[in-house]
Amino acid sequence: MRRLDQLLANLGYCSRREARGWIEAGRVTVDGAVVTDYGRKAPPAAVRIDGEPPDHPDGLLLLMHKPAGLVCSHDEREGPNIYSLLPPRWRLRNPLVTSIGRLDKDTTGLLLLTDQTELVHRLTSPKHKVPKVYRATVDQALTPDLVALFAAGTLQLDGEKEPCRPAELRILAPREAELVLTEGKYHQVRRMIAATGRTVLSLHRTQFGHLTLGNLAPGQWRELELSTFARGEGVASSG
């Protein structure tokens, strides 16, 4: 049960003050009957706004193909952001739709977004060891000894007290590699590569747990079944 004015405001339709005006004007019904008391509580399933059911009242979970040039920040001072790709109403939801972890401005690939705060914490927590797969192109040839170095769990990043967890490095070409991580330190892939004396030229995340981009083009997104993730399923690695 949720207050009608709060429901409209939290789902991004309008401000709470504006929601009271909408309700008093008869734009909201409960079980088919117009309700003008904005303090009335009702289950979202029984509510209609201008004749339509509420927009994703139980929450959002999206899988996005992040393009280059967009930041994962709500702060517009940092430049164009990924949230500009979403419908305007979704950008006004409370809690805010936010990314589950971040990809930097120049990194592309798979990104999850949700307005479910607990889910963000769960999927970014190191204790769950959700694998993320990245493909990197670097400026110098990769050598076989790096495979053992990354797997050893001894690689130390500049400014970090603890070494990186063991990671799987697969050399695909002289200057191209796939890297599987189970943690998410700040700019971790770029910093791990830098620790070997190389520079990442391009970086793309291909997988988050078992989730992949499929045929999503850059800038596109698709909805995921939130209830599956709420039960603790949905991202377990198939491997």
N, C-alpha and C positions, 0 to 999 in steps of 0.2 A: 504494500500500500504506500502510495506516495502523494504528497500534496500536489495539486494540479499546477499551481504557479511554479513550484519548484521543478516539476517534471518538464514543463515547457522550457524553462530557463536552462536546466542542466542538459537538455538535448539540443540546445543551440538555436531554438526557434526565435528567441528574443530575450531581453532582459527580464528579470523577475517582475519589475514594475510594469513593463509592457505586457507580460503574461497576464497580469491581473486585468488589464484592459481587454485583452483578447477574451478572457473568460467571462467578464462582465458583459461583453458584447454578444455572447452566445455562440462563440466559435468553437466551443469545446462541449462534447457530450460524454456521458458515462452511461453505458448500457443503453445507448440510443436516446437518452433524455438530456436535453440541454441543462447544464449546470452553470450557475452564475456565481457560486460561492468559491472563490479562488483558494480558500483554505480547506476545501473538501479533499479527502484522501480517497484514492481509488487504485485498483491494480491497473498497470499500464495496458494490459490486454483489453480492458473494458473501455478504454479512452479512445475518442476520435477527435482529431484536430482538423477543422474544416472538412470533416467527413472522412479523413484518412487516419489510419492507425499511426501511433507514434513511431518516429524514425529510430530504429534499433534501440529500443528502451533498455535492453539487457547488456548493451555494450558493443564495441567494434573491435575486430581483429582483422588486419589487412596484411597481405604480402605484396610488397612493392618492388619493382625493378628500378632502383635508384639510378638516375642518370648522373653524369659528371656535371659539376658546376653548381650543385645545390648543397646546402648545409643542413644538418639535422638539428637545427636550433629554432626556437620560436622567436629569438631575438632578431628583429629585422635589421639591426645594425650590422649583423654578421653577413648580410647579403641574402639573395634569393634562397628560399628553403623548400624542403620536400613537402611541407604542408600546403603550399600553393597548388599542388597537384590534386588536392582533395576538394570535395564539394564545400562551398562556403559554410553551410550549416554545421558540418562536422568540425570545422576549425573553431567553432564557438562552443563546443561541448565542455562540460565541467563534470568530472576531471577532463583535462585536455587530452586529445589524442597525441601520443608521443611515441618516439621510436624505442624499440627494445634493443638497447645498445645503439651505437652510432657508427656510421661510415663517414670518413672525412670528405671534404668537398670534392676531391679529385678521384675518390674511390667509387666504383659503380657496383651494382649487383643487388643481391637479395637483402631486403630490409623488412622487418616486421614492425607494425605500428598498432597501438591499442590505446584505449582509454581506461583499461583495467590495471590499476596501480599494482595490485598484488601479483599479477601476471608478469609485469615488467621486472619486479624484484626476483621472482622465481626463475625466470629464464635468463637473467643476467647473473645470478648467484654462482660463484665458482664451484660451490659444493655439488651442483647438479651436473657439471662437466658436459654441457651440451656442445657437441662438436660443430665448429664452423669451418667451412672449406673455402679457401681463397686461391685465386690464380694470379701469379705475379710475373711480370716481365722486368728484368733487371739489366743494369748497364754493363755487367761483366759476366764471363762464363761461370757457371755454377759447377763446383767440383764434388765428387762422390763423398768426400770426407764430411761435407756439411750434413748429410743424412744422419750420420751418427751423432754429430754435434747437437742437432736439433732434438734428437730422440733422447739424449742423455739427461735432459732436465737441468743442465748446468749453465746454460747461456744466460749471461748477466746483461741486463739492459742498463744503459746509462741513467743514473738517478734512482734506480730501483734497489731496494734492500734484499729482496728475494729473487732468485733466478726464475726464469720462465719454467712453466711446467713442460714435461716432455711433449714434443710436437712432431707430427709426421711430415717430413719433407719428401716430395716426389719430384725428381728432376724430369721434366717433360721434353726439354730441348736445352741446348747450351745456355740460353739466357731466360728460360721459362720454367717455372716450378709451380706445383700445387702444394699448399700448406694446410694442414688440419690442426686447428687449435681447440682447446677446451677451456680457455680463459679469454678475457677481453681487456687486457691492459691498453692504455692510451696509445694509439697508433702502433699497436704491437707488431704487426707484420713488417711495416716499414722500419721499425727500430731493430727488430731481429735481423733483418737483412743488412741494415746499416752496421750492426755489430760484427758482420763478416767482411766489412770493407766494401760493400756494394750498395747501390742505390736503386730503389724501386722506381721504375719508369711508368708502370701502369699496374693497377690493382683492381681485382674484380672478385666479389664474393659470390660463389656459385651455389652454396648450400648452407642451411641452418638446421641442424639435426637432420632429419630425413627430407626436409622441405627443399624443393628446387624451384627455379623460376619457370620451368616449362617453356612455353612460347610467349611469355610476356615480353613486350617490347619496352625499351627504356621509357620511364615516365608512366607506365601503366601499373595498375594494381588489381588485385582480386581479393574478395572476402574469404576468410577462413571460418570454419565452424567453431565459434567461441566455446561452446559447451564441451567440446572434445578436449580443449586445452585446460578448461576449468577443472576437469577430472584428473589432470596431471598427465594426459596423453598428448599426442599431437606432434612432438618434436623428437621423440626417442629415435636414435640412430638405427637405421635398419641393419647396419653392420655390427 
